[in-house]
Amino acid sequence: MEWEFLALAVLAALVWLWYDSMRAREHAVAAGQVACARERLQFLDETVECIAVKPVRNEAGHLVLRRVYRFEFSDDGSRRRAGSVVMLSGEVESLTMEPFLLQ
């Protein structure tokens, strides 16, 4: 009985991690799309790539996950440039984009 409860708890934790990761990814994609649209840039591949995940404490002292997502954009349609979105739990902590030519 104890082993079954532990297995169920681990399964529930994995399901939560997957759901939370998908939600954070969706928010990162939206943040990248908005930033590119604001600057009249092309958000390439319509996706982000998670490159780092680590547990950190938020301002309230709660343990949350910080995820770093990488994305690519283009300023002229031929060059790929890099950007990144840092998500703290499900909220955008920061967004950076490689310098590009303003027209």
N, C-alpha and C positions, 0 to 999 in steps of 0.2 A: 504494500500500500504506500509506503514512504517513497519507494523508487518511482512509482507511477506518478505521484504528486510532483516529484522533482522533474521528471520527464515532461509533464504537462506545463510546469512553470518555465522550463527552458524553451519549449515550443512557443508558449505565449510571448516570451521575451523576443524570440526571433521574428515572430509575426509583427510585433510592435516595431522592432528595428526596421524591418522591411517597409512597413507602412510609413513610418516617420521619414525614412530615406526617400521614398517616392514623393512625399509631400514637400520635403526640402528641395528636391531636384526640380519639381514643377515650379516652385517659387524662384529658384535660380534661373531657370529658362525664361520665366516672365521678366525678371529683372534685367537679364541680358537683352531681351527683345526690346524692352522699353528704352534702355540706354542707347541701343543702336538706332531705334526709330527717332529718338530725340535729336541725335546727331546726324540723321539722314545717312546711316550706314547700313550695310547688308549684314544681318545676323546669319552666319553660315551654318549649314547643316541642321538648323533648328533644334540644336541639342547642346548639352553641356556634359563634361566628363568630370567625375569625382576623382580628385587627385590626392586628397588627404582627409582623414577623419580622426578627431581626437577628443577625448572628454575634457571639458574645461568648466569653470564656475562662471555663472552669469552675474550680473550686478546684484541680484538678490542672494547670491551665494549658493544657488542650486546647481547641481551637476547636470550639464547639458552637453550635447555634441556640437562641435565646430567642424563644419565641412567646407572644404575648398573645392570649387568647381572651376574648370577651365572651359573657355569657349573661344570660337574664332569669329572674326568679322572682317569685312573688306571695306575699304574706303573708295576704291576705284573699280571693283569688280574683278581684278586680276591678282591682287596681292592679298595673302592671308595674314591677318594680324591677330595677336592673342589678347584675351581679356580674362579676368577672373572675378568670381563672385564668392565672397566668404559668407557662409550662412551660420548663424548662431541659433541653434534649435531650428525653428522654421522661419526666422526673420533674417533679412539681409543685414549683415554687419558692415560690409564694404564691397565696393565694386571698382575695379581698376581696368583700364584699357591701355594697350600699347599706343604710344603717340601716332597720330595720323595727320595727314595734310588737310587743313581746313580750306575750303574753296570759297 
